[in-house]
Amino acid sequence: MHTYVYYIAEKMPGAMEMQRFAHPIHVGIVSASDHEAAYSAVLDDLRPTFADAPQHLEVRFEVVTPPRSGTGVWRHGKPIDTDITFTADD
């Protein structure tokens, strides 16, 4: 089981990556076996929120690991970027 910090940003054409994630619209934490399971959990959680007016969003996941000594700063790994797509069924 992994712990992920995730950031959701609006997907804007022409916007650089740093601009999109400089001010995310949501930040959260999710536990999952891998980033695909984390994506599914986040998508299921967001689906009711955007059901009436879907937006083009993207999400960035970062695996975080607890401090070695039990207290301190959590470390994070390389970001995993994923588009969030809603279908007509959503």
GIJORA-V443428 format. One record per pair of residues at least 12 apart in sequence whose C-alpha atoms are under 10 Angstrom apart, sorted by the first residue. I is the first residue (numbers start at 0). J is the second residue. Records with the same first field share a line. If there is no record, write none. Layout:
# GIJORA-V443428
I: J, J
This chain:
# GIJORA-V443428
0: 30, 31, 32, 33
1: 29, 30, 31, 32, 33, 34, 37, 62, 63, 64
2: 28, 29, 30, 31, 32, 33, 34, 37, 60, 61, 62, 63, 64, 65, 75
3: 27, 28, 29, 30, 31, 33, 34, 37, 59, 60, 61, 62, 63, 64, 75, 76, 78
4: 26, 27, 28, 29, 30, 37, 59, 60, 61, 62, 63, 75, 78
5: 23, 25, 26, 27, 28, 29, 37, 38, 41, 58, 59, 60, 61, 62, 78, 79, 80
6: 20, 21, 22, 23, 24, 25, 26, 27, 28, 57, 58, 59, 60, 61, 78, 80
7: 19, 20, 22, 23, 24, 25, 26, 27, 41, 56, 57, 58, 59, 60, 80, 81, 82, 83
8: 20, 21, 22, 23, 24, 25, 26, 55, 56, 57, 58, 59, 82, 83
9: 22, 23, 24, 25, 54, 55, 56, 57, 58, 82, 83
10: 54, 55, 56, 57, 58, 82, 83
11: 55, 56, 57
12: 55
16: 80
19: 56, 57
20: 57, 58, 59
23: 57, 58, 59
24: 56
25: 58
26: 58, 59, 60
27: 41, 60
28: 41, 60, 61, 62, 63
29: 41, 60, 62
30: 62
33: 62
34: 59, 60, 61, 62, 79, 80, 81
35: 81
37: 60
38: 58, 59, 60, 81, 82, 83
39: 83
41: 58, 83
42: 58, 83, 84, 85
43: 89
45: 83, 85
46: 85, 89
47: 89
49: 85, 89
50: 85, 86, 87, 88, 89
51: 89
53: 84, 85, 86, 87, 89
54: 83, 84, 85
55: 82, 83, 84, 85
56: 81, 82, 83, 84, 85
57: 80, 81, 82, 83, 84
58: 78, 79, 80, 81, 82, 83
59: 77, 78, 79, 80, 81, 82
60: 75, 76, 77, 78, 79, 80, 81
61: 74, 75, 76, 77, 78, 79, 80
62: 74, 75, 76, 77, 78, 79
63: 75, 76, 77
64: 76
